[in-house]
């Protein structure tokens, strides 16, 4: 507790500064106004590739550097994402055109890449790396114009479909030759703000595009003023990079400005609609209708059957004394018998409550637009802080459940709750981080950041879990409606469909069907460097997931009790999280069919982080199903007359 008192003031100050500067940002509130010829700074974020899943710093490659390299102060989320925002030597002025400028070196002396540098550049190009730049906090995008035949027209006129790609390709390969994009044509769009006649016009950047080109050294004409003349038409050849020798080339760029009707508050719409929205809408609505329909059917069946059972059990008939009881009432003396390893069960459920509260708040706040992608790292930073704060609720629920299960060692139980799930997450992340360190990737969490996370874990989360566990353990345990017999009854032989693994397969289909479409977009955002900002859909899917997990858990525990198997505590927790098994299967399918990962370390990173996602999803859905089943069991046994 003393450690918590020391960390609280510093943490609150850090949180306030983070919220003020980086974390909570509503689009359209804080625009930056530019005047004519004001400098618009171009910054670099990182290099990414969906094939390697290893981000690198911008200057890990021999790009042109400014006189002084300055890195931006980053929040926790940016560090965990591998962002290393740094300044670049691009000189861009508001509404000022540049036809062609040599970026570095002298016009008479091109840049020379050593053999080692050439080999590294060639390797990054073959690994399909993208370069990510930002201007006024807008990420650069590459315009892709796709042509498709119009089937409604007799002459099959080709229609142009414009799409955007996040970042730009470092280069390309053709017939075993490697070419570098050494010329960047920036296209920046601005919105002119309405001003009074005697005031100077102000501009706001609303879009940032780039057209990467590869131009051979011999085809580029330069002069003494660091200006250049681009070749016309198809008279130029691309700049080849030979990894076996030194290469000479120019890094050049041009700037073009265009006026746009897009408002500053809507400037992110282009980046947030890079996927097919119509398919997304259709899939979500279809999933909602199917899940609600199936949930309604299951609810009608279970309620109708229960009413009949309770009515039969409560009949006051003389013949009842001579009839043998059967069904779920028969196990009333054992249904609340404490399970094995109650401390571990309550600890896992406490972590599940902690995850549930964190995810619910994050999705709700993001749905309100307060965790926009324009605030980089805000989502992950908020999630980490909220998980630590929610430790008090996780500890409270775990402590009360542990006392209900006749537990006595509350201090050990609190420590288990605070360290079991976070310890597994930290252990896996530390092992993966060691491999990332070995690759010198910017995705590796720096050692000071790792120490800070440990201090926050043991200085904030651990004391809060202990505090919640203490009050939860002191509170009265849950009131079970029937007494537990001293001698456990024998469990009859179960049918094949009551097998635990079969139950996991059966119970996991419905919740997974509620969210597998959304899972595709989330996987694309994580593994293919795309934006995800449809939190309204995600909130709706989360609510449906909670409803479906609860109802399928109630159905499964009802079937189990009717089979006179009262060992439902652990089984229900495992079966309710059965949709995590389908998430794992889908992750393997996504890896095989959607990604082009062939190396060992990227594959290890994918399955390592996927294992953490599956574990967290299992805890979340298992906790939801467990508490729904627990309330259901208490309700039905309180409704029957038991002598």
C-alpha positions in Angstrom: 0.0 0.0 0.0 2.9 2.3 0.7 4.2 1.8 -2.9 0.7 2.8 -4.2 0.8 6.1 -2.2 4.1 7.0 -3.7 3.0 6.2 -7.2 -0.4 7.8 -7.2 0.5 11.5 -7.4 3.1 10.9 -10.2 0.7 8.7 -12.1 -2.2 11.1 -11.9 0.1 13.9 -13.1 1.2 11.7 -16.0 -2.4 10.8 -16.8 -3.5 14.4 -16.9 -0.6 15.4 -19.1 -1.4 12.5 -21.4 -5.1 13.3 -21.6 -4.3 17.0 -22.3 -1.7 16.5 -25.0 -2.1 13.1 -26.6 -4.8 10.8 -25.4 -8.3 12.3 -25.7 -8.8 14.2 -29.0 -12.1 14.9 -30.7 -11.8 15.5 -34.4 -12.7 19.0 -35.4 -11.8 20.7 -32.1 -8.1 21.7 -32.4 -7.3 22.6 -36.0 -4.0 24.2 -37.0 -4.2 27.3 -39.2 -1.6 28.1 -41.8 -0.9 31.3 -43.7 0.6 31.6 -47.2 4.2 30.2 -47.2 4.1 28.9 -43.7 6.2 25.8 -43.2 4.3 22.5 -43.1 6.5 20.0 -41.4 6.8 16.5 -42.9 7.6 13.9 -40.3 8.4 10.2 -40.7 6.7 7.6 -38.5 8.2 4.2 -39.3 8.6 1.4 -42.0 6.1 -1.5 -41.9 5.5 -4.7 -43.8 2.7 -7.2 -43.5 5.1 -9.9 -44.5 7.5 -9.5 -41.6 5.4 -7.7 -38.9 8.5 -6.0 -37.8 8.5 -2.1 -37.9 11.7 -0.2 -38.3 12.7 3.4 -37.7 12.7 5.7 -40.8 16.5 6.3 -40.5 17.3 2.6 -40.3 17.6 3.0 -44.1 20.0 5.5 -45.7 17.4 8.2 -46.3 18.4 11.9 -46.4 18.8 13.4 -43.0 18.3 16.9 -41.7 21.1 18.8 -39.9 19.6 17.9 -36.6 17.5 14.8 -36.0 14.7 15.4 -33.5 12.4 12.6 -32.2 8.9 13.5 -31.0 8.0 12.7 -27.4 5.7 9.6 -27.6 3.1 8.2 -25.3 2.9 4.6 -24.1 0.7 3.5 -27.0 3.0 4.9 -29.7 6.0 3.1 -28.1 4.1 -0.2 -28.0 3.1 0.2 -31.6 6.6 0.8 -32.7 6.1 4.4 -33.8 9.3 6.6 -33.8 8.2 10.0 -35.1 11.1 12.0 -36.4 11.7 15.1 -38.5 12.7 14.9 -42.2 14.6 17.3 -44.5 11.5 17.9 -46.8 10.9 21.6 -47.1 7.2 22.2 -47.7 5.5 25.6 -47.6 1.8 26.2 -47.5 0.3 26.7 -51.0 3.7 26.9 -52.5 4.5 24.7 -55.5 7.8 22.9 -56.0 8.4 21.2 -59.4 11.5 19.2 -58.4 14.0 19.6 -55.6 17.1 17.5 -54.7 16.6 16.4 -51.2 20.2 15.9 -50.0 23.7 16.1 -51.4 24.7 18.4 -54.1 23.4 18.5 -57.6 26.8 17.6 -59.0 27.4 14.9 -56.4 24.6 12.3 -56.0 24.2 10.1 -53.0 26.3 7.0 -52.9 25.0 3.9 -51.1 27.6 1.5 -49.9 27.4 -2.2 -50.5 26.0 -2.8 -47.1 23.4 -0.1 -47.4 22.4 -1.3 -50.9 22.0 -4.8 -49.6 19.8 -3.5 -46.7 17.6 -1.4 -49.0 17.2 -4.3 -51.5 16.2 -6.6 -48.6 13.5 -4.1 -47.3 12.1 -3.7 -50.9 11.8 -7.5 -51.4 10.1 -7.7 -48.0 7.5 -5.3 -49.3 8.0 -2.5 -46.8 6.0 0.7 -46.8 7.1 4.1 -45.6 4.8 6.1 -43.4 5.0 9.9 -43.3 2.7 12.5 -41.7 1.9 16.2 -42.5 -0.1 18.1 -39.9 -0.8 14.8 -38.2 -2.3 13.4 -41.4 -0.8 10.1 -42.7 0.4 9.9 -46.2 -1.7 7.8 -48.6 -1.1 6.4 -52.1 -3.9 6.8 -54.6 -4.8 3.6 -56.4 -6.9 3.9 -59.5 -8.6 0.6 -60.4 -10.6 0.2 -63.6 -13.6 -2.1 -63.9 -16.0 -2.9 -66.7 -19.5 -1.4 -66.4 -21.8 -4.3 -67.0 -24.8 -2.0 -67.5 -23.4 -0.4 -70.5 -23.4 -1.9 -73.9 -19.9 -0.8 -74.8 -18.6 -2.0 -71.5 -17.1 1.4 -70.6 -14.4 1.2 -68.0 -15.2 2.9 -64.7 -12.4 4.3 -62.5 -12.5 3.2 -58.9 -10.3 5.3 -56.6 -8.9 3.7 -53.5 -6.1 4.7 -51.1 -3.2 2.8 -49.6 -1.7 3.6 -46.2 1.8 4.9 -46.8 3.8 4.3 -50.0 5.9 1.4 -51.2 9.6 1.7 -50.7 10.2 0.1 -54.1 9.3 -2.7 -56.4 10.8 -5.8 -58.1 10.6 -6.8 -61.7 12.2 -9.8 -63.3 14.7 -10.4 -60.5 15.6 -6.7 -60.4 15.1 -4.4 -57.5 14.0 -0.7 -58.0 13.8 2.1 -55.4 11.2 4.8 -55.3 13.6 7.8 -55.0 11.3 10.6 -56.1 8.2 11.5 -54.2 5.5 13.7 -55.7 3.5 15.2 -52.7 0.0 16.3 -53.3 -1.5 18.2 -50.4 -5.1 19.4 -50.3 -6.0 22.5 -48.3 -9.3 24.1 -47.2 -9.5 27.9 -47.4 -11.2 29.3 -44.3 -13.7 32.2 -44.7 -12.1 35.4 -43.4 -13.0 39.1 -43.5 -11.7 41.2 -46.3 -9.0 42.9 -44.3 -7.6 39.7 -42.8 -5.1 37.3 -44.3 -6.4 34.0 -45.7 -5.8 31.0 -43.5 -5.5 27.4 -44.8 -6.0 24.0 -43.2 -4.5 20.7 -44.5 -7.2 18.2 -45.2 -5.4 15.5 -47.3 -1.9 14.2 -47.8 -1.2 12.0 -50.9 2.0 10.9 -52.5 2.9 9.5 -55.9 6.2 7.5 -55.6 8.4 7.2 -58.6 11.6 5.5 -59.5 13.9 7.7 -61.7 17.4 6.6 -62.8 20.3 8.9 -62.1 21.2 9.5 -65.7 17.6 10.5 -66.6 17.4 13.3 -64.0 18.7 16.7 -64.9 20.0 19.0 -62.1 21.4 22.5 -61.7 23.6 24.2 -59.1 20.5 25.4 -57.1 19.5 21.9 -56.0 16.7 22.0 -58.5 16.0 19.2 -61.0 13.9 18.6 -64.1 11.9 15.4 -64.3 11.9 13.4 -67.5 8.8 13.7 -69.6 6.6 10.8 -70.5 8.1 7.3 -70.6 11.6 8.5 -71.5 13.1 7.5 -68.1 14.1 4.2 -66.6 13.6 3.2 -63.0 16.4 3.5 -60.4 17.8 0.0 -59.9 19.4 -1.1 -56.7 22.2 -3.7 -57.1 22.8 -5.3 -53.7 26.2 -6.5 -54.7 27.8 -3.1 -55.4 27.7 0.6 -54.6 24.8 2.5 -56.1 24.5 6.2 -56.9 21.2 8.0 -57.0 19.3 11.2 -56.2 16.6 11.6 -53.6 14.2 14.1 -55.0 10.7 15.4 -54.4 8.0 17.8 -55.7 5.1 19.5 -54.0 1.7 20.3 -55.5 -1.2 22.0 -53.7 -4.9 21.7 -54.5 -7.9 23.4 -52.9 -10.5 21.1 -51.5 -14.1 21.5 -50.3 -13.5 19.0 -47.5 -13.9 20.5 -44.0 -11.2 20.1 -41.5 -13.4 18.0 -39.2 -14.0 15.5 -42.0 -10.5 15.2 -43.3 -10.0 11.7 -41.7 -13.0 10.3 -43.7 -10.7 9.2 -46.6 -8.5 7.2 -44.3 -11.3 5.6 -42.4 -13.2 4.4 -45.5 -10.3 2.5 -47.2 -12.3 -0.7 -46.9 -15.6 -1.7 -48.5 -18.2 -0.2 -46.2 -21.2 -1.7 -47.9 -19.9 -5.3 -47.3 -19.3 -4.3 -43.7 -22.8 -2.9 -43.2 -24.4 -5.9 -44.8 -22.4 -8.4 -42.8 -23.0 -6.7 -39.5 -26.7 -6.4 -40.0 -26.9 -10.0 -41.1 -25.0 -11.1 -38.0 -27.2 -9.1 -35.7 -30.4 -10.5 -37.2 -29.2 -14.1 -37.1 -27.9 -13.8 -33.5 -31.1 -12.2 -32.2 -33.2 -14.8 -33.9 -31.3 -17.7 -32.5 -31.1 -16.1 -29.1 -34.9 -15.6 -29.1 -35.5 -19.3 -29.9 -33.1 -20.5 -27.2 -34.7 -18.2 -24.7 -38.2 -19.4 -25.5 -37.2 -23.0 -25.2 -35.4 -22.7 -21.9 -38.1 -20.5 -20.3 -40.9 -22.8 -21.4 -39.1 -25.9 -20.2 -38.2 -24.4 -16.9 -41.8 -23.3 -16.2 -42.9 -26.9 -16.8 -40.2 -28.3 -14.6 -40.8 -25.9 -11.7 -44.6 -26.5 -11.9 -44.1 -30.3 -11.7 -41.6 -30.0 -8.8 -44.0 -27.8 -6.8 -47.1 -30.0 -7.2 -48.6 -30.8 -3.8 -49.7 -34.4 -4.5 -49.8 -37.4 -2.2 -48.4 -39.5 -4.9 -45.3 -37.3 -5.1 -43.8 -38.8 -2.0 -43.7 -42.2 -3.6 -42.3 -41.1 -6.9 -38.5 -40.8 -7.4 -37.2 -37.4 -8.2 -35.3 -36.9 -11.4 -33.7 -34.0 -13.4 -32.0 -31.0 -12.1 -33.8 -30.9 -8.7 -32.2 -34.2 -7.8 -28.8 -32.5 -7.4 -29.9 -29.6 -5.3 -27.8 -30.8 -2.4 -24.6 -30.7 -4.4 -25.1 -28.0 -7.0 -23.4 -25.3 -4.8 -20.6 -27.6 -3.6 -17.3 -25.7 -3.9 -15.2 -26.9 -6.9 -11.5 -27.8 -6.9 -9.0 -25.0 -6.9 -11.4 -22.3 -5.9 -8.6 -19.7 -5.6 -7.5 -20.2 -9.3 -11.1 -20.1 -10.5 -11.9 -16.9 -8.6 -8.6 -15.3 -9.8 -9.3 -16.0 -13.4 -12.9 -14.7 -13.0 -11.5 -11.6 -11.3 -9.2 -11.0 -14.3 -12.2 -11.5 -16.6 -14.2 -8.8 -14.8 -11.1 -6.5 -15.1 -11.0 -7.2 -18.8 -14.7 -6.7 -19.2 -14.8 -3.3 -17.5 -11.8 -2.1 -19.4 -13.1 -3.2 -22.9 -16.6 -1.8 -22.2 -15.3 1.6 -21.3 -12.7 1.8 -24.1 -15.2 0.8 -26.8 -17.8 3.2 -25.4 -15.4 6.1 -25.2 -14.0 5.3 -28.7 -17.6 5.2 -30.0 -18.0 8.8 -28.8 -15.1 9.8 -31.0 -12.6 10.5 -28.1 -10.0 7.9 -29.2 -9.6 9.0 -32.8 -6.7 7.6 -34.9 -5.5 11.2 -35.2 -4.4 10.8 -31.6 -1.7 8.2 -32.1 -1.4 5.5 -29.5 -4.4 6.9 -27.5 -6.4 3.7 -27.7 -3.6 1.4 -26.4 -2.5 4.0 -23.7 -6.1 4.3 -22.4 -6.5 0.5 -22.4 -3.4 -0.1 -20.4 -4.3 2.6 -17.8 -7.9 1.4 -17.5 -6.9 -2.2 -17.0 -4.8 -1.2 -14.1 -7.6 1.0 -12.6 -10.2 -1.7 -13.1 -8.1 -4.0 -10.8 -10.2 -2.7 -7.9 -13.4 -4.2 -9.4 -11.6 -7.4 -10.4 -10.3 -7.9 -6.9 -13.6 -7.1 -5.3 -15.5 -9.7 -7.4 -12.7 -12.3 -7.0 -12.6 -11.8 -3.2 -16.4 -12.2 -2.7 -16.5 -15.3 -4.9 -13.6 -16.8 -3.1 -15.3 -16.4 0.2 -18.5 -17.8 -1.3 -16.5 -20.9 -2.3 -15.3 -21.4 1.4 -11.8 -19.9 0.8 -9.8 -18.6 3.7 -6.4 -17.4 2.4 -7.5 -14.0 1.1 -4.0 -12.5 0.8 -2.7 -15.4 -1.3 -5.9 -15.2 -3.4 -5.4 -11.4 -4.0 -1.8 -12.0 -5.0 -2.9 -14.7 -7.4 -5.6 -12.5 -8.9 -3.1 -9.6 -9.4 -0.3 -11.7 -11.0 -1.8 -14.8 -12.7 -3.2 -13.3 -16.0 -0.9 -10.2 -16.1 2.1 -12.5 -15.4 1.3 -14.8 -18.3 0.9 -11.7 -20.6 4.1 -10.1 -19.4 6.1 -13.4 -19.8 4.9 -14.0 -23.4 5.5 -10.4 -24.3 9.0 -10.4 -22.8 10.0 -13.5 -24.7 8.7 -12.1 -28.0 10.4 -8.8 -27.2 13.7 -10.5 -27.0 13.3 -11.8 -30.5 12.3 -8.3 -31.7 15.3 -6.9 -30.0 17.5 -9.3 -31.9 16.1 -7.9 -35.2 16.8 -4.3 -34.1 13.2 -3.4 -34.8 11.4 -0.3 -33.5 8.6 -2.6 -32.4 10.8 -3.7 -29.5 9.7 -2.2 -26.2 12.7 -0.2 -24.8 14.0 -1.4 -21.4 13.0 1.9 -19.6 9.4 1.5 -20.9 9.4 -2.1 -19.7 10.6 -1.1 -16.2 8.0 1.7 -16.1 5.2 -0.9 -17.0 6.5 -3.2 -14.2 6.4 -0.3 -11.7 2.9 0.6 -12.8 1.8 -3.0 -12.4 3.3 -3.4 -8.9 2.7 0.2 -7.8 -0.8 0.7 -9.1 -2.6 -2.5 -10.3 -1.4 -4.8 -7.4 -2.4 -2.4 -4.6 -5.8 -1.8 -6.2 -6.4 -5.5 -6.6 -5.5 -6.0 -2.9 -7.8 -3.2 -1.9 -10.8 -4.6 -3.9 -10.1 -8.1 -2.7 -10.0 -7.0 0.9 -13.4 -5.4 0.7 -14.9 -8.2 -1.4 -13.7 -10.8 1.0 -15.2 -8.9 4.0 -18.5 -8.6 2.3 -21.2 -11.2 2.9 -20.8 -14.2 0.4 -23.4 -14.8 -2.2 -26.6 -16.3 -0.6 -27.2 -19.7 -2.1 -30.8 -20.8 -1.9 -30.2 -24.5 -0.8 -27.8 -26.2 1.6 -25.0 -28.4 0.5 -25.0 -32.1 1.6 -22.0 -33.3 3.5 -21.6 -36.4 1.3 -21.4 -35.8 -2.4 -23.7 -38.0 -4.5 -22.6 -40.2 -7.3 -22.7 -38.8 -10.8 -24.2 -41.2 -13.4 -22.5 -42.0 -16.6 -22.8 -39.2 -19.1 -23.8 -39.3 -22.8 -21.3 -38.6 -25.5 -22.7 -35.1 -26.2 -22.0 -34.1 -22.6 -18.3 -34.4 -23.2 -16.5 -31.2 -22.3 -14.8 -30.7 -25.7 -18.1 -31.3 -27.5 -19.7 -28.7 -25.2 -17.0 -26.2 -26.1 -17.6 -26.7 -29.8 -21.4 -26.4 -29.4 -21.3 -23.3 -27.2 -18.7 -21.4 -29.1 -20.5 -21.3 -32.5 -23.2 -18.7 -31.6 -20.9 -16.1 -29.9 -18.3 -16.5 -32.7 -21.0 -16.0 -35.3 -21.9 -12.7 -33.7 -18.4 -11.2 -34.2 -16.4 -13.1 -36.8 -17.0 -10.4 -39.5 -15.8 -7.7 -37.1 -12.9 -10.0 -36.3 -11.8 -9.8 -39.9 -11.6 -6.0 -39.8 -9.8 -6.0 -36.5 -7.2 -8.5 -37.8 -6.7 -6.4 -40.9 -6.1 -3.3 -38.8 -3.6 -5.2 -36.6 -1.6 -7.2 -39.1 -2.0 -5.2 -42.3 -1.5 -1.7 -41.0 -5.0 -0.4 -41.7 -7.1 1.9 -39.7 -10.1 0.7 -37.6 -12.5 3.3 -36.4 -16.0 1.6 -36.6 -16.4 1.5 -32.9 -20.2 2.0 -33.1 -20.4 -1.3 -34.9 -18.0 -2.8 -32.4 -20.0 -1.7 -29.4 -23.2 -3.2 -30.9 -21.3 -6.5 -31.6 -19.9 -6.5 -28.0 -23.4 -6.2 -26.6 -24.6 -9.0 -28.8 -21.6 -11.1 -27.7 -22.5 -10.6 -24.1 -26.1 -11.6 -24.7 -25.2 -14.7 -26.8 -22.6 -15.8 -24.3 -25.0 -15.5 -21.4 -27.8 -17.4 -23.1 -25.7 -20.2 -24.5 -24.1 -20.6 -21.1 -27.5 -20.9 -19.4 -28.6 -23.5 -21.9 -25.4 -25.6 -21.4 -25.6 -25.5 -17.6 -29.2 -26.5 -17.7 -28.5 -29.6 -19.8 -25.6 -30.5 -17.5 -27.8 -30.3 -14.4 -30.6 -32.3 -16.0 -28.0 -35.0 -16.6 -27.4 -34.9 -12.8 -23.8 -33.6 -13.2 -23.4 -30.9 -10.5 -19.7 -30.2 -11.3 -20.6 -27.1 -13.3 -18.3 -24.4 -12.0 -15.1 -25.1 -14.0 -17.0 -26.8 -16.8 -19.2 -23.8 -17.4 -16.2 -21.4 -17.3 -14.4 -23.4 -19.9 -17.4 -24.1 -22.1 -18.6 -20.5 -22.1 -15.2 -19.4 -23.5 -15.6 -21.9 -26.3 -15.7 -19.2 -28.9 -12.0 -18.5 -28.2 -11.3 -21.9 -29.9 -13.0 -20.7 -33.0 -11.0 -17.4 -32.8 -7.8 -19.5 -32.7 -9.0 -21.5 -35.8 -9.9 -18.3 -37.6 -6.5 -16.8 -36.8 -4.8 -19.9 -38.3 -7.0 -19.5 -41.4 -6.1 -15.8 -41.6 -2.4 -16.6 -41.3 -2.5 -19.2 -44.1 -4.8 -17.4 -46.6 -4.4 -13.6 -46.0 -0.8 -13.1 -44.9 2.4 -13.8 -46.7 4.6 -14.6 -43.7 7.3 -17.2 -44.3 10.0 -16.5 -41.8 10.3 -17.9 -38.3 10.4 -14.8 -36.2 7.4 -13.1 -37.9 5.4 -16.3 -37.6 6.4 -16.6 -33.9 5.2 -13.0 -33.3 1.9 -13.6 -35.0 1.1 -16.8 -33.1 2.5 -15.3 -29.8 0.3 -12.2 -29.9 -2.6 -14.3 -31.2 -2.2 -16.6 -28.2 -2.6 -13.6 -26.0 -5.7 -12.5 -27.9 -7.3 -15.9 -27.6 -6.4 -16.1 -23.9 -7.9 -12.7 -23.2 -11.0 -13.5 -25.2 -11.4 -16.8 -23.4 -11.3 -15.1 -20.0 -13.8 -12.4 -21.2 -16.4 -14.8 -22.6 -15.9 -17.4 -19.9 -16.5 -14.8 -17.2 -19.6 -13.5 -18.9 -21.0 -17.0 -19.3 -20.1 -18.0 -15.7 -21.8 -15.2 -14.0 -24.9 -15.6 -16.2 -25.1 -19.3 -15.4 -24.5 -18.6 -11.7 -27.4 -16.2 -11.5 -29.5 -18.7 -13.4 -28.7 -21.6 -11.1 -29.5 -19.5 -8.0 -32.7 -18.4 -9.5 -34.1 -21.8 -10.5 -33.2 -23.5 -7.2 -34.8 -20.6 -5.3 -38.1 -21.1 -7.2 -38.7 -24.8 -6.2 -39.8 -26.1 -2.8 -37.0 -28.2 -1.3 -37.4 -29.9 2.1 
